[in-house]
Amino acid sequence: MRTLRRKALVLTTTGIAAGGLLLATAPAASAEVEKSKRGNCSKSSTWHLDLEKDDGQIDIDFEGQTSKAGKTWKFKVKQNGVVRHKGKTVTEADGEFDVDRDVKDRSGTDTIVVRAKQGASGEVCKAKLSI
């Protein structure tokens, strides 16, 4: 019985050591990819779009910079021509508004389009970036 326990302990210890070795040598799941672009809106505002691809997701960070606080902007986020998100956002005290969303990373190149429109002024901010 003692010999059986000793063999079990040796096998368990060997299995843990081998498993640790496998974990230590396993390659990273996926590398992060980041892209960024800036542009002008249809009037005096500007926009900045950041995309980050990581762990099967694309993180979308769109910022608009305007001169007026408290203004509502309607937005749409498209991925490869399909609307993935839509909603409203309001400019902060400094005139900035943000749209932060995630979409599933599709195989191949993904083209992200973010369009935001301020209702009262009719100003449009539109960004397009592929990753």
C-alpha positions, -999 to 999 in steps of 0.1 A, spaced: 0 0 0 29 23 8 45 17 -26 11 26 -43 9 59 -25 45 68 -33 38 61 -70 7 82 -69 26 111 -53 54 108 -79 28 108 -108 10 138 -92 42 158 -87 53 149 -123 19 159 -137 19 193 -119 55 200 -130 47 191 -166 15 212 -165 35 241 -152 60 237 -180 32 237 -205 16 268 -191 50 286 -190 57 278 -227 22 284 -241 21 313 -266 1 344 -260 -36 342 -270 -37 372 -293 -16 404 -298 -32 438 -293 -36 459 -324 -44 496 -321 -53 522 -347 -62 559 -344 -75 586 -366 -86 623 -363 -108 645 -384 -131 675 -387 -169 674 -385 -192 693 -409 -189 725 -389 -164 736 -363 -162 704 -342 -135 677 -344 -134 640 -337 -109 613 -327 -114 576 -332 -94 549 -314 -98 512 -322 -82 484 -301 -84 448 -311 -78 424 -282 -92 390 -270 -118 386 -297 -132 421 -292 -127 455 -309 -129 484 -284 -143 515 -300 -135 549 -284 -150 579 -304 -146 614 -290 -162 646 -304 -149 680 -293 -174 709 -297 -177 743 -282 -210 738 -264 -219 719 -233 -252 701 -228 -259 694 -264 -274 660 -274 -258 640 -302 -274 609 -318 -248 583 -329 -246 550 -348 -217 526 -348 -214 503 -378 -191 473 -383 -187 462 -419 -219 480 -429 -240 465 -401 -254 488 -373 -240 474 -340 -249 502 -316 -270 534 -317 -280 559 -290 -276 594 -277 -248 611 -258 -246 646 -243 -216 670 -244 -199 675 -210 -190 709 -195 -159 711 -217 -179 704 -249 -167 669 -253 -188 638 -260 -178 602 -259 -190 570 -275 -174 539 -260 -185 505 -273 -172 470 -280 -180 447 -309 -170 412 -317 -138 409 -338 -149 393 -371 -124 373 -392 -104 395 -416 -104 433 -417 -131 451 -398 -143 485 -410 -158 506 -382 -178 537 -390 -191 560 -362 -215 588 -372 -228 614 -347 -253 642 -355 -262 671 -333 -299 677 -339 -303 715 -333 -273 726 -354 -273 697 -379 -236 692 -375 -223 657 -384 -191 640 -373 -183 608 -392 -152 586 -387 -142 556 -407 -113 533 -398 -103 497 -407 -85 473 -383 
